[in-house]
Amino acid sequence: MILDCRPFDGPCACGRTHTVTTKQVVIEHGCFNNMEPYLREIGLVGRRAVIYDTNTYGLTAEHPRADQQIVLEAKGLSTTKEAVEAMMRDLESPDYLVSVGSGTITDFARYSAYQLGIPFVSVPTVASADGFTANICSIIIDGKKCSIPMNAAELVLCDLDILEGAPAFLMASGICDILAKYISLADWRISRIVTGEYYCDRVAGMAEDALHTMLRCADELLAGKAPDVEAMTYAQMVSGLTMQMLSNSRAASGAEHLVAHLVEMKPPRFEQAAGIHGECVGVGTILAAEEYHRMAARTPKARPFRPLDPAWVREKFGPLADVILEENKNDVLAAFDPRQIVAHWDEIRAVVDTIPQADALRERYAALGAKYRLEDLHIDPALRDDVLDMSAAIRNRLTLMRMRRVLTF
């Protein structure tokens, strides 16, 4: 399968002009060691630096031509600003970069390509998340997980020979990352209802296409069929393209993704929290589904907006408090009358009804071998309420989880 991304670029019925840098997504057997024709087709020439980690370098016996190879130590590798910039100092004036690995390696290349003003090519080695076609770089700066618009890959080469060999837990992680669109799309639609936030039917439709494709793949797995890795990869790539089209992750990331950010930031009492991105997002999806259905079963009253209490932030986030307070300085909750939420509660309920019940999600995730409980992420279940409150404060984005601060039930 070759996905031509050029039709996604340009004016849209939503009234905006979408910009898509990725020209092609190739999902085929053997495309990693046969990348030259694809590079020529999109016009990438010159000095090539290929970035691996110690795990991905050993995935194939042969490696494509490189003017420079960088192999990063996989153990403990994290996308911190310091680590990426240290790698950049070793680059020998490449004309473009090729990343071979997971989302972490991709973000090493994405950040570097953006800073150097050069293109990059992404070669995913696992289909465990949807960032490979995104233009959002997830990077830790001063201890805070930041999602910053940067370069998207000009070309994405998804070699099915590599992807089909990924461990089952990574496949499950990829499924959970896409089933999370139940929450992210609901959050986006609820925000449009309450505040008139910009919304694009085309982009939302792409996210739904990814969701339904992955749901079919999950159901086939549970029925005992062989995994449809090509279709799973397609779902990941389409979801990532929505981020390019919006220049943000609105269609792909809602309250559920902020649970993953909480795990990565490791504030006090969460120091032992651990899990790969899709695993954390999967647990976040279940927590959000449970809380949203609990809210929808009641009728709220609006209460006045109050900024986050700095004392609460310092107690919960410890050394991360200053970055959390800065993030919430212009709180999105202050931009509208909370009574708008109550006035539209029936419409919000209808959106929440599109989300499966938490018990159904737990059953599906457990059957897939995916993580579905806080304790699976080494988080004390007694911290559930803190997880909901703290994760909603990590990013100043309007979600139904964040709206709880201006509601009483």
C-alpha positions in Angstrom: 0.0 0.0 0.0 1.2 3.5 -0.9 -0.7 6.4 0.6 -0.4 9.5 -1.5 -0.7 12.4 1.0 -0.8 15.3 -1.4 -4.6 15.4 -1.7 -4.7 16.2 2.1 -2.8 19.4 1.4 -4.6 22.6 0.5 -8.0 24.4 0.9 -10.7 22.6 2.8 -14.5 22.9 3.2 -13.9 23.8 6.8 -12.6 27.2 5.6 -9.0 26.6 6.4 -6.1 25.6 4.2 -4.4 22.5 5.5 -0.6 22.0 5.1 0.8 18.5 4.8 4.5 18.0 4.4 4.5 14.2 4.1 4.4 13.3 0.4 4.1 9.5 0.7 3.5 6.8 3.2 4.8 3.4 2.0 3.4 0.3 3.8 5.1 -2.6 2.0 7.4 -5.5 2.5 11.1 -4.7 2.1 10.9 -1.0 1.6 13.5 -0.2 4.3 16.4 -1.7 2.3 14.9 -0.6 -1.0 14.3 3.1 -0.1 16.2 4.6 -3.0 13.3 4.7 -5.5 11.0 6.4 -3.0 13.7 9.0 -2.1 14.2 9.8 -5.8 10.5 10.1 -6.4 10.1 12.8 -3.8 13.4 14.5 -4.7 15.6 13.8 -1.6 19.3 13.8 -2.5 22.6 14.6 -0.9 24.3 13.6 2.3 22.2 11.2 4.4 22.5 10.7 8.2 20.7 7.6 9.5 19.7 7.5 13.2 19.2 4.2 15.0 19.2 3.1 18.6 21.1 -0.1 19.7 17.9 -2.1 19.4 16.7 -0.9 16.0 20.2 -1.2 14.5 20.1 -5.0 15.0 16.6 -5.5 13.5 18.0 -6.2 10.0 21.3 -7.8 8.9 21.7 -5.2 6.1 21.4 -1.4 6.4 20.7 1.2 3.6 23.5 3.4 2.5 24.4 6.2 4.9 27.0 9.0 4.8 26.8 9.0 8.6 25.3 6.5 11.0 24.4 7.4 14.5 23.5 4.6 16.9 22.1 5.8 20.3 22.1 3.7 23.4 18.6 2.4 23.7 18.6 1.8 27.5 17.2 4.8 29.3 16.9 6.8 26.0 14.4 9.7 26.5 13.5 12.6 24.3 14.9 15.4 26.4 16.0 18.6 24.9 19.5 18.0 26.3 19.8 14.5 24.8 18.6 15.6 21.4 20.9 18.6 21.2 23.8 16.5 22.3 23.2 14.2 19.3 22.8 17.1 17.0 26.4 18.2 17.8 27.6 14.9 16.3 25.9 15.4 13.0 28.2 16.0 10.0 26.3 18.5 7.9 23.7 16.2 6.5 21.2 17.3 3.8 18.5 15.1 5.3 18.0 12.7 8.1 16.5 9.2 8.3 15.2 7.9 11.7 14.9 4.2 12.2 12.9 3.3 15.3 10.1 4.2 17.6 8.5 7.5 18.4 11.5 8.5 20.5 14.0 8.1 17.7 11.5 9.8 15.3 11.4 12.8 17.6 15.2 12.9 17.8 15.2 13.3 14.0 12.1 15.6 13.9 13.6 18.1 16.4 17.0 18.0 14.7 15.6 18.4 11.2 13.5 21.4 12.4 16.5 23.1 14.1 18.8 22.5 11.1 16.2 23.4 8.5 16.5 20.1 6.6 13.9 17.3 5.7 13.8 13.9 7.3 12.4 10.4 6.6 10.8 8.2 9.2 11.2 4.4 9.2 8.9 3.1 12.0 10.0 -0.2 13.5 6.9 -0.6 15.6 3.3 0.5 14.9 2.7 1.3 18.6 1.8 5.0 18.3 0.5 7.5 15.7 3.3 10.1 15.7 5.2 8.9 12.7 3.2 11.1 10.2 2.6 13.9 12.7 4.4 17.3 12.8 4.2 17.4 16.6 7.4 16.8 18.5 7.0 15.4 22.0 10.0 16.5 24.0 10.8 17.0 27.7 11.9 20.5 28.5 12.7 21.4 32.2 10.9 18.2 33.3 7.6 19.0 31.5 6.4 17.0 28.5 5.8 19.4 25.7 4.1 18.9 22.3 5.6 21.4 19.9 4.7 21.8 16.2 7.9 21.0 14.2 8.8 19.1 11.0 6.8 16.2 9.6 8.6 13.5 7.7 8.7 14.0 3.9 8.5 10.2 3.5 7.4 7.4 5.9 8.6 3.9 5.1 6.7 1.2 7.0 8.5 -2.0 6.2 6.1 -4.9 7.0 9.0 -7.3 7.3 10.0 -5.3 10.4 6.6 -4.3 11.7 5.2 -7.9 11.6 8.0 -9.0 13.9 7.1 -6.6 16.7 6.2 -8.1 20.1 2.5 -8.6 20.9 2.6 -6.0 23.7 3.7 -3.3 21.2 0.9 -4.3 18.8 -1.5 -4.0 21.8 -0.1 -0.5 22.6 -0.7 0.6 19.0 -4.3 -0.6 19.2 -4.9 1.3 22.4 -3.3 4.5 21.0 -5.9 4.6 18.2 -8.9 3.4 20.3 -8.2 6.5 22.4 -9.8 8.5 19.6 -13.1 7.7 21.3 -12.1 10.3 24.0 -10.1 12.8 21.9 -12.9 13.2 19.3 -15.5 13.5 22.1 -13.4 16.2 23.8 -13.1 18.1 20.6 -16.8 17.9 19.8 -17.8 18.9 23.3 -15.5 21.9 23.2 -17.1 22.9 19.9 -20.6 22.6 21.4 -19.6 24.7 24.5 -17.3 27.4 23.0 -17.7 27.2 19.2 -14.1 26.0 18.9 -12.9 25.4 15.4 -13.8 21.9 14.1 -13.1 20.2 10.7 -15.4 17.5 9.6 -12.8 16.1 7.2 -10.1 15.8 9.8 -12.5 14.3 12.3 -13.6 11.9 9.7 -10.0 10.8 9.2 -9.6 10.2 12.9 -12.8 8.1 12.8 -11.5 6.1 9.8 -8.4 5.3 11.8 -10.5 4.4 14.9 -12.9 2.1 12.9 -10.0 0.5 11.0 -8.2 -0.3 14.2 -11.4 -1.5 15.9 -11.9 -4.0 13.1 -8.3 -5.2 13.4 -8.7 -5.7 17.1 -12.0 -7.6 16.7 -10.3 -9.9 14.1 -7.4 -10.5 16.5 -9.9 -11.5 19.3 -11.6 -13.8 16.8 -8.3 -15.7 16.4 -7.3 -14.2 13.0 -3.8 -13.2 12.1 -3.0 -9.6 12.8 -3.6 -7.3 9.9 -0.4 -5.3 10.4 -0.9 -3.4 7.1 -4.3 -2.1 8.2 -3.1 -1.3 11.7 -0.2 0.7 10.3 -2.6 2.5 8.0 -4.7 3.5 11.0 -1.7 4.9 12.8 -0.5 6.9 9.8 -3.9 8.4 9.0 -4.3 9.5 12.7 -0.9 11.1 12.5 -1.8 13.0 9.3 -4.7 14.7 11.2 -2.0 16.4 13.4 -0.3 17.8 10.3 -3.5 19.1 8.9 -4.4 20.9 12.1 -0.9 21.7 13.2 -2.0 20.4 16.6 -3.1 17.1 18.1 -6.7 18.0 18.8 -8.3 15.1 16.8 -5.8 12.6 18.2 -5.2 13.6 21.8 -7.6 14.5 24.6 -7.9 13.9 28.3 -6.7 10.3 27.9 -3.3 11.3 26.5 -2.6 13.6 29.4 -2.4 10.5 31.6 0.6 9.4 29.5 2.2 12.8 30.0 1.7 12.4 33.8 3.5 9.1 33.8 6.4 10.6 31.8 6.7 13.6 34.0 6.8 11.6 37.3 5.6 14.1 39.8 5.7 13.2 43.6 4.0 9.9 44.3 4.3 8.9 40.6 8.0 8.3 40.6 7.6 4.6 39.9 5.0 5.1 37.2 6.0 3.4 33.9 4.6 2.3 30.6 5.1 2.9 26.9 3.0 5.6 25.3 0.1 3.5 24.0 -0.2 1.6 27.3 -0.5 4.7 29.3 -3.0 6.2 26.8 -5.1 3.0 27.0 -5.4 3.3 30.7 -6.2 6.9 30.3 -9.0 6.1 27.8 -10.6 3.8 30.3 -10.4 6.3 33.2 -11.8 9.1 31.0 -14.6 6.8 29.7 -15.6 5.9 33.2 -15.6 9.5 34.5 -17.4 10.9 31.4 -20.2 8.3 31.7 -20.4 9.0 35.5 -20.8 12.7 34.7 -23.3 12.2 31.9 -25.6 10.2 34.2 -26.0 13.3 36.4 -27.1 16.9 35.9 -24.5 19.5 36.8 -24.6 23.1 38.0 -22.1 25.7 37.0 -19.8 27.3 39.5 -17.6 30.4 39.0 -14.2 29.9 37.4 -11.2 30.0 39.8 -7.6 29.7 38.7 -5.7 26.7 39.9 -4.7 27.1 43.5 -0.9 27.5 43.5 -0.7 25.7 46.9 -2.5 22.7 45.4 -0.2 22.8 42.3 3.0 22.9 44.5 1.7 20.1 46.7 0.8 17.8 43.8 3.6 18.6 41.3 6.5 19.5 43.6 9.5 20.6 41.5 7.3 20.7 38.4 4.9 23.3 39.9 6.3 26.3 38.1 5.9 24.9 34.6 2.3 23.8 35.5 1.5 27.2 36.8 2.9 28.8 33.7 1.0 26.5 31.4 -2.3 27.5 33.1 -1.6 31.2 33.3 -4.2 31.9 30.6 -6.6 29.2 31.6 -9.0 28.2 28.8 -11.7 27.8 31.4 -11.7 31.5 31.9 -12.6 32.2 28.3 -16.3 31.3 28.5 -19.3 31.3 30.9 -19.4 27.8 32.6 -23.2 28.1 32.3 -22.7 27.2 28.6 -21.7 23.7 29.7 -25.0 23.2 31.6 -27.1 24.8 28.8 -25.7 22.2 26.4 -25.7 19.2 28.7 -28.1 17.1 26.6 -25.8 17.6 23.6 -22.8 16.7 25.7 -24.6 13.6 26.9 -25.2 12.5 23.3 -21.5 12.8 22.6 -20.5 10.8 25.7 -22.9 8.1 24.5 -20.6 7.5 21.5 -17.9 6.4 24.0 -18.0 2.7 25.0 -18.6 2.0 28.7 -15.4 1.5 30.7 -16.2 -2.1 31.6 -16.5 -2.9 27.9 -13.1 -1.3 27.2 -11.5 -3.1 30.1 -12.8 -6.4 28.8 -11.5 -5.8 25.3 -8.1 -4.5 26.5 -7.6 -7.5 28.8 -8.5 -9.9 26.0 -5.9 -8.2 23.8 -3.2 -8.5 26.5 -3.1 -4.7 26.9 -2.7 -2.8 30.1 -6.0 -1.4 31.5 -5.5 -0.6 35.2 -3.5 2.0 37.1 -1.6 -0.7 38.9 -0.4 -1.9 35.4 1.4 1.4 35.2 2.8 1.0 38.8 0.4 3.7 40.1 -1.5 3.1 43.3 -5.3 2.9 42.4 -5.9 5.1 45.5 -4.5 7.9 43.4 -7.2 7.7 40.8 -8.8 11.1 41.6 -5.4 12.7 41.7 -4.6 11.2 38.2 -7.8 12.8 36.8 -7.2 16.2 38.4 -3.5 16.4 37.9 -3.5 15.2 34.3 -6.2 17.7 33.4 -3.8 20.5 34.6 -0.8 19.4 32.5 -2.0 21.0 29.3 -4.2 24.1 28.8 -6.6 22.4 26.4 -10.3 22.3 26.9 -11.6 18.8 27.7 -14.6 17.5 29.6 -12.2 16.4 32.3 -11.0 19.9 32.7 -14.5 21.3 32.7 -15.1 19.4 36.0 -13.4 22.3 37.7 -16.4 24.6 36.9 -19.1 22.1 37.6 -20.8 20.6 40.6 -22.9 17.5 40.6 
